[in-house]
Amino acid sequence: MGKIDRAYVRYLRYTLQWGIVLFLFYAGYRFFIFTDHFLAMGALPAGGDEEVLKNRFPGVEGFLPIGALMGLKLWIVEGVFDRIHPAGLVIFVAAIAMALILKKGFCGWICPVGTLSDSVWKLGAKVFGRNFSVPRYADYGLRSVKYMLMAFFIYVIVLKMPAFAIFRFLENDYYKIADVKMLFFFTEMTRTTAISLSLLFALSLLYKNFWCRYLCPYGALLGLLSLLSPLKIRRNEGACIHCRKCTENCPSLLPVEKLLQVRSPECTGCLTCVSHCPAKGALDISLPKRKVLHPLLFACLIIAVFFGNVTVAKLTGRWGSSVSYQDYQRIIPEANRLGHP
């Protein structure tokens, strides 16, 4: 029986993931400079206010998924596209599109939180010699938390919040600097925040993808939508050599070796199982009727769908925020006094 080596799939994913993480660290640094300009009331550089605004990379809005959910409802119901944080909405739409077509590809290939979470449990495995498992009965209960959080946000925003209230929220001063408030969450960390993040880090060292598996409502939504994706990880029993490498390496703890088709909303489409499978034709990502999709093509589709959405948004003027220099100059110095509307 022929053997194959598809480790390149993992390295391609790592390259994309860490490329995004490094870019976001750079964007965060520039965003810090942007914010500090208004806090320090600094003099305008040679390029004027436009030069200052260039330090604000719109991609930071990807960390505002609740606002993006509001923006999505407003866009669908009223045809009004969020002009305050449009990039957040674009990223959210891209993640949904990926889930419907390419499983939870956003979680497995793009999400920087997922990338960091992946690294933490791998670090834990090296430090402790293993990762630990939550008992099955507790695992089911804990996994329900992210679905309850998801249901709460959908109920409050999608079902109960009227479009006019969403519009009013998206246009007010608080939302205009929601990204700045998110920056302060880390740069002006409270004791409660520090303890919570430390606890999350410790749990993530011990348990694989603790945040993603148990707490992320964003991933819960994408997981449910991914069930509609025509692409699935499918196992060919006749070609399988039962080496268990797929199951042992699955970051979502799925028993891939026992399944003919992975239908779980926990599957992120990371292709880790496929990349570790040594038996040719035993495990692939494929369309119905076993129409196998080459892993490289799957990776290219991930890149095309996500960055294609971003490119279209830039070309159509739906990427950069419409908040002016004067607005930032007025609101940012008052950010800590500005409560939720």
C-alpha positions in Angstrom: 0.0 0.0 0.0 1.4 3.4 -1.0 2.4 5.9 1.6 2.4 9.7 1.3 3.9 12.6 3.1 1.6 15.7 3.3 3.4 17.5 6.1 3.7 20.5 3.8 0.0 21.2 4.5 0.8 21.9 8.2 3.7 24.1 7.3 1.6 26.1 4.8 -1.1 26.6 7.5 1.5 27.6 10.1 3.0 30.1 7.6 -0.4 31.7 6.9 -1.4 31.7 10.6 1.8 33.3 11.9 2.0 35.7 9.0 -1.4 37.1 10.1 -0.4 37.1 13.8 2.8 39.0 13.1 1.0 41.5 10.9 -1.5 42.1 13.7 1.2 42.7 16.2 2.6 45.3 13.8 -0.8 46.7 13.3 -1.4 46.8 17.0 1.9 48.7 17.5 0.9 51.2 14.9 -2.6 51.5 16.4 -1.0 52.2 19.8 1.0 55.1 18.2 -2.2 56.3 16.5 -4.1 56.3 19.9 -1.2 57.9 21.8 -1.1 60.8 19.3 -4.6 61.8 20.5 -4.0 61.1 24.1 -0.8 63.2 24.1 -2.4 65.9 21.9 0.8 65.6 19.8 1.7 67.9 16.9 0.6 66.8 13.4 3.4 65.2 11.4 4.4 66.6 8.0 1.7 64.6 6.2 -1.1 66.2 8.4 -4.1 64.3 9.8 -4.0 61.8 6.9 -0.6 60.7 8.0 -1.9 60.1 11.6 -4.9 58.1 10.3 -2.6 55.8 8.3 -1.4 54.4 11.6 -4.8 52.9 12.2 -5.0 49.6 10.3 -8.7 48.7 9.7 -7.9 45.1 10.3 -8.0 45.7 14.1 -11.7 45.8 13.8 -11.7 42.1 13.4 -11.7 42.0 17.2 -15.1 43.6 17.4 -17.4 40.7 16.4 -20.4 41.8 18.4 -20.4 45.1 16.5 -20.0 43.2 13.3 -23.1 41.1 14.1 -25.1 44.3 14.6 -23.7 45.6 11.4 -24.6 42.5 9.5 -28.3 42.7 10.7 -28.5 46.3 9.8 -27.0 45.6 6.3 -29.5 42.7 5.7 -32.6 44.5 7.1 -32.0 48.1 6.0 -29.3 47.8 3.3 -27.1 50.1 5.4 -23.4 49.1 5.5 -21.6 50.0 8.7 -19.4 53.0 7.9 -17.8 53.3 11.3 -16.1 49.9 11.5 -16.7 48.5 8.0 -13.6 46.2 8.1 -15.1 44.4 11.1 -18.2 43.6 9.1 -16.1 42.5 6.1 -14.1 40.1 8.2 -17.2 38.7 9.8 -18.9 38.2 6.4 -15.7 36.5 5.1 -15.6 34.1 8.1 -19.3 33.2 7.6 -18.7 32.6 3.8 -15.7 30.4 4.6 -17.8 28.4 7.1 -20.5 27.8 4.5 -18.0 26.7 1.8 -14.8 25.6 3.6 -15.9 24.4 7.0 -14.5 26.4 9.9 -11.6 27.5 7.8 -11.5 30.8 9.5 -10.8 29.2 12.8 -8.3 26.7 11.5 -6.3 28.9 9.2 -7.0 32.6 9.9 -8.0 33.4 13.4 -5.1 34.8 15.4 -6.7 33.8 18.8 -6.9 30.2 17.5 -3.2 30.4 16.4 -2.1 31.6 19.8 -4.3 29.0 21.6 -2.8 26.3 19.4 0.7 27.4 20.4 -0.1 27.5 24.1 -1.4 23.9 24.4 1.7 22.7 22.4 3.9 24.5 24.9 1.9 22.8 27.7 2.5 19.4 26.1 6.3 20.1 26.1 6.3 21.4 29.7 4.1 18.7 31.2 4.9 15.9 28.7 1.2 15.7 27.7 -2.1 17.6 27.5 -4.9 16.6 29.8 -8.5 15.6 29.0 -11.7 16.8 30.5 -14.0 13.9 31.5 -16.6 13.3 28.8 -19.6 14.3 30.9 -17.9 17.6 31.9 -16.6 18.2 28.3 -20.2 18.2 26.9 -21.3 20.6 29.6 -18.4 22.9 29.1 -18.9 22.9 25.3 -22.4 24.0 25.8 -21.2 27.3 27.3 -20.1 28.8 24.0 -23.4 27.8 22.4 -25.3 29.5 25.2 -23.2 32.6 24.7 -23.9 32.5 21.0 -27.6 32.0 21.6 -27.6 35.0 23.9 -26.0 37.3 21.4 -28.3 36.1 18.6 -31.3 36.6 20.8 -30.4 40.1 22.0 -29.0 41.4 18.6 -30.6 39.4 15.8 -34.1 38.8 17.3 -34.7 41.6 19.8 -32.7 44.6 18.8 -34.5 46.8 16.2 -32.6 48.1 13.3 -33.0 51.8 14.4 -31.5 50.9 17.7 -28.5 49.2 16.0 -28.0 52.2 13.7 -28.1 54.6 16.7 -25.5 52.5 18.5 -23.2 52.1 15.5 -23.2 55.9 15.0 -22.6 57.0 18.5 -19.3 58.1 20.1 -18.8 55.0 22.1 -18.8 52.7 19.1 -16.6 55.1 17.1 -13.8 54.3 19.5 -14.7 50.7 20.4 -11.4 49.6 18.9 -9.6 52.1 21.2 -11.5 50.7 24.2 -10.3 47.2 23.1 -6.7 48.4 23.0 -7.2 49.8 26.6 -8.4 46.4 27.7 -4.8 45.2 27.2 -2.8 48.4 27.8 -4.7 49.5 30.9 -5.4 46.0 32.3 -7.4 45.8 35.5 -6.5 43.2 38.2 -9.7 41.2 37.2 -8.7 41.2 33.6 -5.1 40.1 34.4 -6.4 37.3 36.6 -8.9 36.1 34.0 -6.3 36.1 31.2 -3.8 34.3 33.4 -6.4 31.7 34.3 -7.3 31.2 30.7 -3.6 30.9 29.8 -3.1 28.3 32.5 -6.1 26.2 31.4 -4.9 26.5 27.7 -1.6 25.1 28.7 -3.3 22.0 30.2 -6.2 21.5 27.7 -6.1 21.7 24.0 -7.7 24.9 22.7 -9.6 25.6 25.9 -11.0 29.0 24.7 -12.0 27.8 21.2 -13.5 24.5 22.5 -15.5 25.9 25.5 -15.9 29.7 25.4 -15.8 31.2 21.9 -19.3 32.1 20.7 -17.9 33.2 17.3 -16.5 29.7 16.8 -19.8 28.2 17.9 -21.7 30.1 15.2 -19.2 29.2 12.5 -19.2 25.6 13.6 -23.0 25.3 13.2 -22.8 27.0 9.8 -20.0 24.7 8.7 -22.4 21.8 8.9 -23.8 23.2 5.7 -20.5 23.0 3.9 -20.3 20.4 1.1 -16.7 19.7 2.1 -16.0 17.1 4.7 -13.1 15.1 6.0 -13.8 11.6 4.7 -12.0 8.3 5.5 -11.7 5.4 3.2 -12.0 2.2 5.3 -10.4 0.1 2.6 -7.2 2.2 2.5 -7.0 3.0 6.2 -4.1 1.3 8.0 -5.5 2.2 11.5 -2.3 3.9 12.6 -4.5 6.3 14.7 -2.3 9.3 13.7 -5.4 11.2 12.6 -7.1 10.9 16.0 -4.0 11.4 18.0 -3.1 14.7 16.2 -6.6 16.2 15.9 -6.6 19.5 17.8 -10.4 19.2 18.2 -10.1 15.8 19.9 -12.3 14.1 17.3 -12.1 10.3 16.9 -11.3 10.6 13.2 -10.1 7.0 12.8 -13.5 5.7 13.9 -15.5 7.9 11.5 -16.2 7.5 7.8 -17.1 11.2 7.6 -16.4 14.0 10.0 -19.6 16.0 10.5 -18.8 17.6 13.9 -19.1 21.4 14.3 -15.8 21.2 16.3 -13.9 20.4 13.1 -12.0 23.5 12.0 -10.9 22.2 8.6 -7.3 22.6 9.7 -6.4 19.4 7.8 -4.0 18.3 10.6 -5.5 14.8 10.4 -5.1 14.7 6.6 -1.5 16.0 6.8 -0.5 13.2 9.3 -2.2 10.4 7.5 0.5 8.2 5.8 -1.8 6.0 3.8 -2.6 7.1 0.2 -6.3 7.5 -0.3 -7.2 6.8 3.3 -8.1 10.4 4.5 -9.0 13.4 2.4 -11.0 16.6 2.3 -13.6 16.0 -0.3 -17.0 16.9 -1.8 -19.9 14.4 -1.8 -19.3 11.2 -3.8 -15.6 11.3 -2.7 -14.6 14.0 -5.2 -11.3 14.7 -3.5 -10.1 18.2 -3.1 -6.3 18.5 -3.1 -5.1 20.1 0.2 -3.2 22.8 -1.7 -6.4 23.8 -3.5 -8.2 23.9 -0.2 -5.6 26.2 1.2 -5.7 28.4 -1.9 -9.5 28.6 -1.5 -9.1 29.7 2.1 -6.8 32.5 1.0 -8.9 33.4 -1.9 -12.2 33.7 0.0 -10.8 35.6 2.9 -8.4 38.0 1.2 -10.8 38.2 -1.8 -13.5 39.7 0.5 -11.0 42.2 1.9 -9.8 43.2 -1.6 -13.4 43.7 -2.9 -14.2 45.8 0.2 -11.2 48.0 -0.4 -12.1 48.5 -4.1 -15.7 49.4 -3.2 -14.8 51.8 -0.4 -16.1 49.5 2.4 -12.8 48.9 4.3 -11.7 52.2 5.8 -13.6 53.9 8.6 -15.4 57.2 8.0 -14.5 58.5 11.5 -12.6 61.7 11.0 -9.4 63.0 12.6 -11.5 65.6 14.3 -13.8 63.0 15.8 -10.9 61.0 17.1 -9.4 64.2 18.5 -12.6 65.0 20.3 -13.5 61.5 21.6 -10.3 59.6 22.4 -9.1 61.8 25.2 -12.4 61.2 26.9 -12.4 57.4 26.2 -12.0 56.4 29.8 -15.0 58.6 30.8 -17.1 57.3 28.0 -19.4 54.5 29.3 -21.6 52.2 27.4 -24.5 54.1 25.9 
